[in-house]
Amino acid sequence: MRPSVDELLVAGGVEAPDAFWSRLAELWPGAVPADVSHAMAGAADPSLALAALARIREAAATPLAPFYEAPASAARLVTLLGASSLVTRLLLAEPDFWQAVVNEEGTPEALVPVPSVADPADTDGLWRVLRTLKRRRMLVIAARDLLAKATLEETTHGLSVLAEDALELAVQATRARLVADHGEVLAGTDPAGFAVLAMGKLGGGELNFSSDVDLVYLRADEAGASAGGPRGVLSAQEFFSRLAEGVTRALHQNTDDGFVFRVDLRLRPEGTNGPIVNSRAGALTYYEAWGQTWERGAFLKARPVAGDRALGEAYLVDMEPFVYRRYLDYATIEDIAAMKTRIETSLARSRAKGWNLKLGRGGIREIEFVIQSTQLVNAGKDARIRERNSLAALTALVEHRYLTPEDGDVLATAYRFLRQVEHKIQLVDERQTQVVPDREGERSLARRLGYGQPEPSTAVARFREDCTRHADIVNAAFTSVFHARRQSTAEGDPRFAGVLAHLDDEEATRASLAEFGFRDPDASSGHLHLLWDGPSRSPATPRRKKLLREVGPMLLDAVTQAPDPDLALRHLADFLAAVGARSSFLSLLAENPRTLSVLVRLFGTSGFLSALLIRHPEMLDNLVRADLARVTVSKEEMQAELVGLVAAAEDYESCLDVLRRFRHEQFLRVGINDVEGLLPFHAVSDQLSDLAEACLDAAWRVAVEETQARYEVTTSPARFVVLGMGKLGGRELTYNSDLDIIFIYVPLSETAGSVAVHEYVTRLAQTLMTSLQVQTREGRMYEIDTRLRPSGNAGPLVSSLEAFARYHAQRAQLWERQAMIKARVVAGDPSLAAEVASIVHRFVYEPAFPEDGAAEIHRIRMRMERELAGSERKGFNVKTGRGGLVDIEFLVQMLQLRHGGAVPEVRQHSTRAALAALAYAGVLPEEEARALRDGYAFLRALTNRLRIERDQPVEALEREGPGLAAVARRLGYQGTGEEVAARLLADHAGHREAIRAIYQRWLQPDA
């Protein structure tokens, strides 16, 4: 049931409703309209509304006359009067402006355009004009906000535009006065540039009703002295200093008309000790030499808002290397942690005065901290998250997977809520506060925010519940930025701390390492010394050794639990040598125990991935990024991300670096999740294959653009596709796989500019291969193998569709039919893909399987075993050796060629899918299919573990030796070294013999 007007009044703090209505009747000529009565009763503060109405009647009764005849307008006016004494004061100062404000006849900018200044020499006149502009705009913005006719974004935008307009007007008028007195300052023949940079909330376009405006003034480098005038000549520095001072006073000075905005200049170079205006070069020099992390954070929101905006934009481009570090700067982590501690200290002080929406637990500052710390760490290499506005930044962080959609949504909702509460506090009397008031103030605030309906008696309780809920959500996100607090060394094995404390005793150190399970205590002792002392070029500081004493026991504990402790310690030492002996790296590990655990396990599992991380230590940030929790990423997501990254690259070389960084980062993501046991072998292959296809697609697009530019054409003269073969075609890539590909095209014209189409597509293919293979500062992406093309190395690099079809119809051999089973278009023109697939299908499955086909496939298989597997006295080749992967692949492919023409279900690209299809179709007995599936899964997992261990293709499993136990542990075997090695060899022997027996029944029945 809707509450009565008396119930609303009582809930609003009115103890005597009858006296209230009597007083209102005295102030309102005639009967009080119902709309006005309800607005009075439901006002944030009914008593304030009544007092304001009385004050207005006494001061200026005439402007009220139109409202007596318009109840709806009168109700809105009463709502405003009961919400803000500031609005009442502004209305009294602008009696001719009431109806336009209350009846919402336009936007703030339309209702109050920027005025002109009649006489720039009249400083008092400029100040009056600026304050009138502020008063009228503020009145419109406040009214729209309090009447719930504007979103948060519209309100903050309107306030920010007001500040920009006031600044521009002040700059123009003040400079005109200086030029009249001293002459213009020129840079060449043009007036020298002067820019006003907005920082903080104005930079983000998100001012509140009582914000300071944080400004930095900048002048052009090449400015000379002023030309001279009635008051003499000024140097460029003096001229622009007076201009900056004049603009500051024009906004900041309090007069009888109030002030425009409080101005804060403490973010300029050297703060209050620095000059009020800096040259572009001087400011850059300061930040390059002395800039700190908090100053980097300040410039995340910087933008030019007045004066020479081109100068401001150029300066911000110059500042990008300072603000946006290309790679994760470990010192940033430490500085951000210190900033976090300082914030927490300030929060503790503020709690005694009530909840501070800005600085308090779960407040606005914590949301800003989450956003800006993420940007500082990641925006150097990902320009897509360089957003100044907080809400826009949250959207970008979600879109590019630095925050989950759920976290982004709740933080954005909390931010809007907190900013709305902040506005409703400050609108009472333009007070510069973010503290939630108590008692009557809290009740009025809740009603101002809309909590007065439908249950006025519970308004404060519901408001408090929402405050608590949003604060808890924000604080949880804020706390999670650095995951866990540092663990105490007391939690670790005290023996590890003892080793670090007595490193100078070499014999004792080696004995301890041997006790911990290190196979080579001598070498591991050297690695431990490197860990402690740092590399010679960057020796450890006392702070670093202090941190190592704290985190070292945890490190050693993790190292001893790695599959290969010697390898883990060596890689850890090599990594430290790559990054330098920085204490901040250890701080990062101390703050992130999960990162420490994952890093050490990676170092003790994969020489290949460790080498990748050591060559690119900047990728350590991937271990702490939020999206690392995403075990799988779809090909479409990878492609979409690459499109954005490539689009932001400046030139071809930058595109190549972008592609390589992306590939390395995704490789690391897949590898870490593999090492952590989160991806089975087939999911690893799926992810690596999706990654390769996404990179191929992006590289193809880059190559098309480059080739068209080279030949000065705007459209391609041919349709062009990349046909994936082998493991790429079968979606079975492993960590070190080459990409087997064939290039096919269909001409659309005879020439491309001045060259033949075949020359054009050959150049396109070469550019694509270069894009993938060439070594840049970021490394290489993939090795490319094109030997499976028609006629192999003797044939042209690129085949026309006609020539491709003719070759396979007339000249191709059985092994080529076998290879084409896996052929699949992986990049290029989609319209050509279906035609190529049709030709491949006809070639592979339509001809009858020859009578001697099985014998021919067996002959090739035995040749591979002899020539590629070699002697197995020292170890087993799990790919080409007896009972290896090739046994399964050749058997499956023989059955596909024999039955694929009549049984479409078996026409699968991957071996795993083909095995399942052959069993489902009844071609392969279920018992044999199960044995082959189990053997295939075992051998593929084993191959992955062998390849992930080294930075090269490896399929050899040792018969004995310490490395065998490490491989077993990588596969998840538990027990002593001898036990796990024996079980691994036994399992391998069982699968190997089962596979060979089935192979022989089908392909060597007479053996």
PEMORA-V264024 format. One line per field, one symbol per residue. phi: phi as a letter, one per 20 degrees, with the letter a starting at -180 (. if undefined). psi: psi as a letter, one per 30 degrees, with the letter a starting at -180 (. if undefined). burial: I if it has 24 or more other ideal C-beta (glycine too) atoms within 12 Angstrom, else O. A space follows every 50 residues. Layout:
phi: ???
psi: ???
burial: ???
//
This chain:
phi: .ffffffffffeneecgfffffffffedfmffffgffffffefgcgffff ffffffffeafgffgfffecgfffffffgffedbfffgffffecfedfff ffelerfgfffcfffddfcgfeffffffffffgffffgffffffffeldc fgfffffffffgffffffffffffffffffecnfedcmddgffccdeedl ffgembfdfcffdecceccffefdfffnagdndcfgffgffffffffffg eefecfencebfdddfefgmlfeeffccfgffffffffecgdffffffef dfbfcameffffffffffegfffdffcgegffgffffffgfffffffgff ffeofegeefgmeffffffgfffffgfdffdcffdedffffffgffffgd mecfgffffffffffffffffgfffffgbleebceffdlfffffffffen efdedffdgfffffgfffffffffffffffgdldfffefffeffffffff fcffefffffffffffoffcffffffffffffenfffbffegffffffff eggfffffffefgcgfffffffffffffeneefffffgfffcgffgffff fffedcfffffffffcfffgfffdfffffffccfffffffffgffffefe bgffffffffffffffgfgfffffgfmecfgffgfgffffffffffffff ffffffffffelcdcfebebcdeeclfffelcfdfdffdeccdcbcfdbe ccmdcfffffffffffffffgedfedfencebedcdfefgmlffeffcdf gfffffgfedcfdfffffffgefbfdaofffegffffffgffffdeffff geffffffffffffffedfmfdfeadefedfgmegfgfffffffffffdf fecgfeedeeffffgffffffnfdggfffffffffffffffffgfffffc eafccedfebofffffffffeofdpfgfffffffffffffffffffffgf fedbfef
psi: kkkleeeeeefggjfieeeeeeeeeefjkakkleeeeeeeeglejeeeee eeeeeeeeeieeffefffgieeeeeeeeeeeffkfeeeeeeefiffgeee eegiglleeeeilklljejffjeeeeeeeeeeeeeeeeeeeeeeefghgk leeeeeeeeeeeeeeeeeeeeeeeeeeeeeefllkljbflkkkkkjkkab eeefhhkafhkljjlkkkllegkallfkafgakkleeeefeeeeeeeeee eekkafgaldkkkjgfglkgbffllfkkleeeeeeeeeefklefeeeeff fkkkflbjfeeeeeeeeefefeejkeljjffeeeeeeeeeeeeeeeeeef ffglkjfeflkgaeeeeeeeeeeeeeeffefiffgikekeeeeeeeeeeg gflleeeeeeeeeeeeeeeeeeefeffehhkilgkkllbeeeeeeeeefg fflfiffgeeeeeeeeeeeeeeeeeeeeefegcllklkffflkfeeeeee fhffjeeeeeeeeeefgkeieeeeeeeeeeeefllefilkleeeeeeeee feeeeeeeefflejeeeeeeeeeeeeeeflikfeeeeeeefieeeeeeee eefgejeeeeeeeefiffgfffffkefffjekkleeeeeeeeeeeeffke aeeeeeeeeeeeeeeeeeeeeeeeefgfkleeeeeeeeeeeeeeeeeeee eeeeeeeeeeghlflkglkklkjklbeeeghgkafgkljjlkkkljkflf ljcglleeeefeeeeeeeeeeefkkafgaldlkkjgfglkgbffllekkl eeeeeeeffefklefeeeefefkkkflajfffeeeeeeeeeeeefekkkl egeeeeeeeeeeeeeefeeakgeflkjfdflkgaeeeeeeeeeeeeeeff efiffgikekeeeeeeeeeefgekkeeeeeeeeeeeeeeeeeeeeeefel hlkkgkklfllffeeeeeeffgkkaleeeeeeeeeeeeeeeeeeeeeeee eefhff.
burial: OOOOIIIIIOIIIIOOIOOIIOIIOOIIOOOIIOIIIIIIIIIIIIIIII IIIOOIIOOOOOIIOOIOOOOOIIIIIIIIIIIIIIIIIIIIIIOOIIII IIIIOOOIOOIIOIOOIOOIOOIOOIIIIIIIIIIIIIIIIIIIIIIOII OIIIIIIIIIIIIIIIIIIIIIIIIIIIIOIIIIIOOOOOIIIIIIIIII IIIIIIIIIIIIIIIIIIIIIOIIOIIOOOOOOIOIIIIIIIIIIIIIII IIIOOOIIIIIIIIIOIIIOOOOIIIIIIIOIIIOIIOOOIIIIIIIIII IIIIIIIIIOIIOOIIOIIIOIIIIIIIIIIIIIIIIOIIOOIIOOIOOI OOOOIIIIIIIIIIIIIIIIIIIIIIIIIIIIIIIIIIIIIIIIIIIIOI IIIOOOIIOIIIIIIIIIIIIIIIIIIIIIOOIIIIIOOOIIIIIIIIII IIIOOIOOIIOIIOOIIOOIIOIIIOIIOIIIIOOOIOIOOIIOOIIOII OOIOOOOOIIOIIOOIIIOOIOOIIIIIIIIIIIOOOOOIOOOIOOIIII IIIIIIIIIIIIIIIIIIIIIIIIIIIIIIIIIIIIIIIIIIIIIIIIII IIIIIIIIIIIIIIIIIIIIIIIIIIIIIIOIIOIOIIIOIIOOIIOOIO OIOOIIIIIIIIIIIIIIIIIIIIIIOOIOIIIIIIIIIIIIIIIIIIII IIIIIIIIOOIOIOOIIIIIIIIIIIIIIIIIIIIIIIIIIIIIIIIOOO OIOOOOIIIIIIIIIIIIIIIIIIOOOIIIIIOIIIOIIIOOOOOIIIII IOIIIOIIOOOIOIOIIIIIIIIIIIIIIOOIIOIIIOIIIOIIIOOOIO OOIIOIIIOIIIOIIOOOIOOIOOIIIIIIIIIIIIIIIIIIIIIIIIII OOOOOIIIIIIIIIIIIIIOIOIIOOOIIOIIIOIIIIIIIIIIIIIIII OOIIIIIIOOOOIIIIIIIIIOIOOOIOOIIOIIIOIIIOIIOIIIIIII OIIIOOO
//
